[in-house]
Amino acid sequence: MTGMTSTTTTTTTTAMGAASPTSLHFAMTCGVLNRNVDGITHAESLQPAPGGGSNLNWVLGHVLHTRNLMTGMLGVDPVIDPALVKRYDRGTQPPTPDCDDAIDFGVLVKALNESQDDFLAALDTVKPERLGRPAPFSPREDPSETIGSLLAILAFHEAYHAGQTGSLRRALGKDGAIA
């Protein structure tokens, strides 16, 4: 896969037959991400956003970087090699068409989709005791941040970036993916 994507939506269930609200949230954002990146090539993913800001390659790489932070808190394997997505950390510049460190967009999409079931299963099976533990960091600089509260913040964070991909898709001249 060299830059083209396919649409995949995944859900999980718990032993009781219903997915947790948190995993449902991430299943929805993954579905939105997939719809918005469908048909985007690697070259298109590197196009700068109108007026500046992040491009699609950076946004998806950043989502994966953030998911790695979450899997670490959940005690499961990262969704993608952390060394690969370090360049997508908060505050980094988006890759440009002439850079040599952008991950192929197809690789990013594949990593998102191949890790989705395990990621959602980890969310569905996390023990309440773990959610109550202190978070390793707090974007709000809240010393009482817990893993549970941080996961809620990161769910919003991912939804923000999923929506951003819709605007970036349209900026590339593509039809909107969600009516």
Buried (B, 14 or more C-beta within 10 A) or exposed (E): EEBBBEBBBBBBEEEEEEBBEBBBBBBBBBBBBBBBBBBBBBEBBBBBBEEEBBBBBBBBBBBBBBBBBBBEBBEBEBBBEBEBBEBBEEEBEBBBBEEEEBBBBBBBBBBBBEBBEBBBBBBBBBEEEEBEEEBEEBEEEEEEBBBBBBBBBBBEBBBEBBBBBBEBBBBBEBEEBEE
